[in-house]
Amino acid sequence: MTKEDILEAMKTIRPALQADGGDIEFVDLVDNVVKVKLTGACSGCPHAGMTLKAGVERTLRAKFPEIVRVENVGR
């Protein structure tokens, strides 16, 4: 799993976030932890944690089971 693999997988997630006025940016990959930044409406949304875990993390881990977790570092 490389940064490019993750960026490609994030293309499937991005439209749903953008439809609600938000977006996601890849920040880093460290020890199988994907670090992202939720932006736009997602950055201050009270449901951002649920979006991150139930949407982003679930989707990425389905493609890459070695991912330990996805963290939002954009706060």
N, C-alpha and C positions, 0 to 999 in steps of 0.2 A: 504494500500500500504506500503510495507516494502522495505528495501534495497535489500533483496533477490528477491522480485518481479521485481524491476527495473533491477537488474543484469540479470535476466532471459529474460526480454524484450530486453535488450541491445544485447543479442546474435543474434537477428534478424537484427540488425543494423550493427554490427561489420564486417561481410563479405564484405559489400559494401565499407566500409572505408579501409579495408585491401587490397582490390583489387586495390586501388589507392595509396597504400604505407603508409596509415595512420592507426590510431587506436583510440580507446576511452577508458578512464578509469573512473569508478565511483569514485567520491571523497566524496560526502556527500548528505544528504537530510535534508533540513532545511525549516520548514514552507511551505512544498509542493513545494519548489524550489529544483530542481535536479542540483547538481554541478558536472561537469565532467571536464576531462582534455583531450583535443584533442592532440594526439601525432603523431610522425612520420611526414609524408608529410602534414598531416592536421594541424600541429601546426603552420606552417608558410604560409599556403596557403591563397591567397587573397579571396578565396571563402569559407573559414572556417565558417564565419558568416552565410552564406546562407545554408551550410551543417548543421550547428547546428539548425537553425530555421526550414528550409524546410524538413530536413531529420530526425534528432534526436528528436527534440521537437515534431514535428507532429506525429511521430511514438509512442513516449511515451505517449503523451496526448490522442491519440486514445485509448490506453489501460487503461490509468489512467486519466480521465477527471479532477481530483482534482489537477493535477500538474499545478502550476501557470506559470512556465517557466523553461527552461533549460539554465544554464550558464556555459560558459567555464572559468574555473579558472586557467588554465594552462599557462597563458601568462607570 
